[in-house]
Amino acid sequence: MSAKPTPPTQLPDASNVRDVLAYWVRLKRVEKGWSQERLAMECELDRTYVSAVERSRWNVSLSNIERLALALGVEPWSLLYPPRP
Protein backbone atom coordinates (compact mmCIF):
# COMPACT_ATOMS: atom_id res chain seq x y z
CA MET A 1 0.00 0.00 0.00
CA SER A 2 1.44 3.39 -0.97
CA ALA A 3 1.78 6.25 1.48
CA LYS A 4 -0.90 8.92 1.55
CA PRO A 5 0.24 12.03 -0.37
CA THR A 6 1.16 14.95 1.89
CA PRO A 7 0.72 18.63 1.09
CA PRO A 8 3.61 21.11 1.06
CA THR A 9 4.76 22.03 4.56
CA GLN A 10 5.89 25.59 3.81
CA LEU A 11 5.03 28.41 1.47
CA PRO A 12 7.28 28.91 -1.55
CA ASP A 13 9.52 31.90 -2.20
CA ALA A 14 7.05 34.21 -3.97
CA SER A 15 9.81 35.52 -6.25
CA ASN A 16 10.69 32.04 -7.55
CA VAL A 17 8.13 31.02 -10.18
CA ARG A 18 9.34 27.39 -10.27
CA ASP A 19 8.86 27.10 -6.50
CA VAL A 20 5.38 28.63 -6.75
CA LEU A 21 4.43 26.21 -9.54
CA ALA A 22 5.83 23.27 -7.55
CA TYR A 23 3.83 24.31 -4.48
CA TRP A 24 0.51 24.55 -6.32
CA VAL A 25 0.94 21.38 -8.36
CA ARG A 26 1.71 19.36 -5.25
CA LEU A 27 -1.05 21.00 -3.17
CA LYS A 28 -3.73 20.52 -5.83
CA ARG A 29 -2.60 16.94 -6.54
CA VAL A 30 -2.76 16.05 -2.84
CA GLU A 31 -6.19 17.71 -2.50
CA LYS A 32 -7.41 15.30 -5.20
CA GLY A 33 -5.79 12.39 -3.36
CA TRP A 34 -3.72 11.56 -6.44
CA SER A 35 -0.26 10.08 -6.64
CA GLN A 36 2.31 11.65 -8.94
CA GLU A 37 1.74 8.68 -11.22
CA ARG A 38 -2.00 9.40 -11.43
CA LEU A 39 -1.40 13.09 -12.21
CA ALA A 40 1.14 12.13 -14.85
CA MET A 41 -1.37 9.76 -16.44
CA GLU A 42 -4.08 12.44 -16.44
CA CYS A 43 -1.65 14.91 -18.12
CA GLU A 44 -0.05 12.36 -20.43
CA LEU A 45 3.34 13.24 -18.95
CA ASP A 46 5.98 11.01 -17.38
CA ARG A 47 5.83 10.48 -13.60
CA THR A 48 9.47 11.49 -13.27
CA TYR A 49 8.62 14.78 -15.00
CA VAL A 50 5.80 15.47 -12.52
CA SER A 51 8.20 14.66 -9.68
CA ALA A 52 10.79 17.07 -11.10
CA VAL A 53 8.16 19.82 -11.43
CA GLU A 54 7.14 19.33 -7.80
CA ARG A 55 10.79 19.61 -6.76
CA SER A 56 11.39 22.79 -8.84
CA ARG A 57 13.90 20.99 -11.07
CA TRP A 58 12.48 21.91 -14.49
CA ASN A 59 11.62 25.04 -16.41
CA VAL A 60 8.13 24.03 -17.45
CA SER A 61 6.71 25.00 -20.84
CA LEU A 62 3.44 26.89 -21.05
CA SER A 63 1.80 23.94 -22.78
CA ASN A 64 2.75 21.64 -19.90
CA ILE A 65 1.48 24.18 -17.35
CA GLU A 66 -1.78 24.12 -19.28
CA ARG A 67 -1.86 20.30 -19.23
CA LEU A 68 -1.22 20.21 -15.48
CA ALA A 69 -3.89 22.85 -14.83
CA LEU A 70 -6.46 21.06 -16.97
CA ALA A 71 -5.87 17.79 -15.12
CA LEU A 72 -6.01 19.53 -11.74
CA GLY A 73 -9.17 21.45 -12.64
CA VAL A 74 -7.70 24.94 -12.20
CA GLU A 75 -6.85 27.89 -14.42
CA PRO A 76 -3.25 27.78 -15.71
CA TRP A 77 -2.45 31.25 -14.32
CA SER A 78 -3.44 30.14 -10.83
CA LEU A 79 -0.48 27.75 -10.72
CA LEU A 80 1.87 30.73 -11.07
CA TYR A 81 0.23 33.06 -8.55
CA PRO A 82 2.15 33.20 -5.25
CA PRO A 83 0.08 31.95 -2.30
CA ARG A 84 -0.63 34.35 0.53
CA PRO A 85 0.63 33.61 4.03
C-alpha atoms as an extended CHARMM CRD file, in Angstrom:
* protein
*
        85  EXT
         1         1  MET       CA              0.0000000000        0.0000000000        0.0000000000  PROA      1               0.0000000000
         2         2  SER       CA              1.4400000000        3.3900000000       -0.9730000000  PROA      2               0.0000000000
         3         3  ALA       CA              1.7750000000        6.2480000000        1.4780000000  PROA      3               0.0000000000
         4         4  LYS       CA             -0.8960000000        8.9240000000        1.5460000000  PROA      4               0.0000000000
         5         5  PRO       CA              0.2380000000       12.0340000000       -0.3740000000  PROA      5               0.0000000000
         6         6  THR       CA              1.1600000000       14.9500000000        1.8890000000  PROA      6               0.0000000000
         7         7  PRO       CA              0.7240000000       18.6330000000        1.0930000000  PROA      7               0.0000000000
         8         8  PRO       CA              3.6090000000       21.1080000000        1.0590000000  PROA      8               0.0000000000
         9         9  THR       CA              4.7630000000       22.0280000000        4.5610000000  PROA      9               0.0000000000
        10        10  GLN       CA              5.8880000000       25.5880000000        3.8140000000  PROA      10              0.0000000000
        11        11  LEU       CA              5.0270000000       28.4120000000        1.4700000000  PROA      11              0.0000000000
        12        12  PRO       CA              7.2850000000       28.9090000000       -1.5490000000  PROA      12              0.0000000000
        13        13  ASP       CA              9.5210000000       31.8960000000       -2.2020000000  PROA      13              0.0000000000
        14        14  ALA       CA              7.0540000000       34.2080000000       -3.9670000000  PROA      14              0.0000000000
        15        15  SER       CA              9.8060000000       35.5250000000       -6.2520000000  PROA      15              0.0000000000
        16        16  ASN       CA             10.6880000000       32.0350000000       -7.5460000000  PROA      16              0.0000000000
        17        17  VAL       CA              8.1290000000       31.0170000000      -10.1770000000  PROA      17              0.0000000000
        18        18  ARG       CA              9.3350000000       27.3890000000      -10.2740000000  PROA      18              0.0000000000
        19        19  ASP       CA              8.8560000000       27.1030000000       -6.4990000000  PROA      19              0.0000000000
        20        20  VAL       CA              5.3810000000       28.6270000000       -6.7510000000  PROA      20              0.0000000000
        21        21  LEU       CA              4.4250000000       26.2070000000       -9.5350000000  PROA      21              0.0000000000
        22        22  ALA       CA              5.8280000000       23.2670000000       -7.5520000000  PROA      22              0.0000000000
        23        23  TYR       CA              3.8300000000       24.3110000000       -4.4850000000  PROA      23              0.0000000000
        24        24  TRP       CA              0.5080000000       24.5540000000       -6.3160000000  PROA      24              0.0000000000
        25        25  VAL       CA              0.9390000000       21.3810000000       -8.3610000000  PROA      25              0.0000000000
        26        26  ARG       CA              1.7060000000       19.3550000000       -5.2470000000  PROA      26              0.0000000000
        27        27  LEU       CA             -1.0510000000       20.9990000000       -3.1700000000  PROA      27              0.0000000000
        28        28  LYS       CA             -3.7300000000       20.5170000000       -5.8320000000  PROA      28              0.0000000000
        29        29  ARG       CA             -2.5950000000       16.9420000000       -6.5360000000  PROA      29              0.0000000000
        30        30  VAL       CA             -2.7640000000       16.0540000000       -2.8360000000  PROA      30              0.0000000000
        31        31  GLU       CA             -6.1920000000       17.7080000000       -2.5050000000  PROA      31              0.0000000000
        32        32  LYS       CA             -7.4110000000       15.3050000000       -5.1960000000  PROA      32              0.0000000000
        33        33  GLY       CA             -5.7870000000       12.3890000000       -3.3600000000  PROA      33              0.0000000000
        34        34  TRP       CA             -3.7170000000       11.5630000000       -6.4370000000  PROA      34              0.0000000000
        35        35  SER       CA             -0.2620000000       10.0820000000       -6.6420000000  PROA      35              0.0000000000
        36        36  GLN       CA              2.3140000000       11.6460000000       -8.9440000000  PROA      36              0.0000000000
        37        37  GLU       CA              1.7430000000        8.6800000000      -11.2240000000  PROA      37              0.0000000000
        38        38  ARG       CA             -1.9950000000        9.4020000000      -11.4300000000  PROA      38              0.0000000000
        39        39  LEU       CA             -1.4020000000       13.0870000000      -12.2120000000  PROA      39              0.0000000000
        40        40  ALA       CA              1.1370000000       12.1250000000      -14.8550000000  PROA      40              0.0000000000
        41        41  MET       CA             -1.3730000000        9.7580000000      -16.4390000000  PROA      41              0.0000000000
        42        42  GLU       CA             -4.0770000000       12.4440000000      -16.4410000000  PROA      42              0.0000000000
        43        43  CYS       CA             -1.6530000000       14.9100000000      -18.1180000000  PROA      43              0.0000000000
        44        44  GLU       CA             -0.0490000000       12.3650000000      -20.4320000000  PROA      44              0.0000000000
        45        45  LEU       CA              3.3370000000       13.2390000000      -18.9460000000  PROA      45              0.0000000000
        46        46  ASP       CA              5.9770000000       11.0100000000      -17.3810000000  PROA      46              0.0000000000
        47        47  ARG       CA              5.8300000000       10.4800000000      -13.6030000000  PROA      47              0.0000000000
        48        48  THR       CA              9.4740000000       11.4920000000      -13.2680000000  PROA      48              0.0000000000
        49        49  TYR       CA              8.6160000000       14.7820000000      -15.0030000000  PROA      49              0.0000000000
        50        50  VAL       CA              5.7970000000       15.4720000000      -12.5240000000  PROA      50              0.0000000000
        51        51  SER       CA              8.1980000000       14.6590000000       -9.6830000000  PROA      51              0.0000000000
        52        52  ALA       CA             10.7910000000       17.0690000000      -11.0970000000  PROA      52              0.0000000000
        53        53  VAL       CA              8.1640000000       19.8160000000      -11.4310000000  PROA      53              0.0000000000
        54        54  GLU       CA              7.1360000000       19.3310000000       -7.7990000000  PROA      54              0.0000000000
        55        55  ARG       CA             10.7930000000       19.6120000000       -6.7590000000  PROA      55              0.0000000000
        56        56  SER       CA             11.3940000000       22.7880000000       -8.8390000000  PROA      56              0.0000000000
        57        57  ARG       CA             13.9040000000       20.9950000000      -11.0650000000  PROA      57              0.0000000000
        58        58  TRP       CA             12.4790000000       21.9120000000      -14.4890000000  PROA      58              0.0000000000
        59        59  ASN       CA             11.6220000000       25.0410000000      -16.4050000000  PROA      59              0.0000000000
        60        60  VAL       CA              8.1330000000       24.0280000000      -17.4480000000  PROA      60              0.0000000000
        61        61  SER       CA              6.7120000000       25.0020000000      -20.8390000000  PROA      61              0.0000000000
        62        62  LEU       CA              3.4370000000       26.8940000000      -21.0450000000  PROA      62              0.0000000000
        63        63  SER       CA              1.8010000000       23.9440000000      -22.7820000000  PROA      63              0.0000000000
        64        64  ASN       CA              2.7500000000       21.6380000000      -19.9000000000  PROA      64              0.0000000000
        65        65  ILE       CA              1.4800000000       24.1770000000      -17.3490000000  PROA      65              0.0000000000
        66        66  GLU       CA             -1.7800000000       24.1230000000      -19.2750000000  PROA      66              0.0000000000
        67        67  ARG       CA             -1.8630000000       20.3020000000      -19.2320000000  PROA      67              0.0000000000
        68        68  LEU       CA             -1.2150000000       20.2100000000      -15.4840000000  PROA      68              0.0000000000
        69        69  ALA       CA             -3.8930000000       22.8470000000      -14.8280000000  PROA      69              0.0000000000
        70        70  LEU       CA             -6.4590000000       21.0630000000      -16.9660000000  PROA      70              0.0000000000
        71        71  ALA       CA             -5.8710000000       17.7870000000      -15.1230000000  PROA      71              0.0000000000
        72        72  LEU       CA             -6.0080000000       19.5290000000      -11.7400000000  PROA      72              0.0000000000
        73        73  GLY       CA             -9.1730000000       21.4490000000      -12.6420000000  PROA      73              0.0000000000
        74        74  VAL       CA             -7.6980000000       24.9420000000      -12.2030000000  PROA      74              0.0000000000
        75        75  GLU       CA             -6.8530000000       27.8910000000      -14.4180000000  PROA      75              0.0000000000
        76        76  PRO       CA             -3.2510000000       27.7810000000      -15.7140000000  PROA      76              0.0000000000
        77        77  TRP       CA             -2.4480000000       31.2530000000      -14.3210000000  PROA      77              0.0000000000
        78        78  SER       CA             -3.4440000000       30.1430000000      -10.8250000000  PROA      78              0.0000000000
        79        79  LEU       CA             -0.4770000000       27.7470000000      -10.7190000000  PROA      79              0.0000000000
        80        80  LEU       CA              1.8680000000       30.7300000000      -11.0700000000  PROA      80              0.0000000000
        81        81  TYR       CA              0.2340000000       33.0570000000       -8.5520000000  PROA      81              0.0000000000
        82        82  PRO       CA              2.1470000000       33.1960000000       -5.2480000000  PROA      82              0.0000000000
        83        83  PRO       CA              0.0800000000       31.9510000000       -2.3030000000  PROA      83              0.0000000000
        84        84  ARG       CA             -0.6280000000       34.3500000000        0.5310000000  PROA      84              0.0000000000
        85        85  PRO       CA              0.6350000000       33.6050000000        4.0270000000  PROA      85              0.0000000000
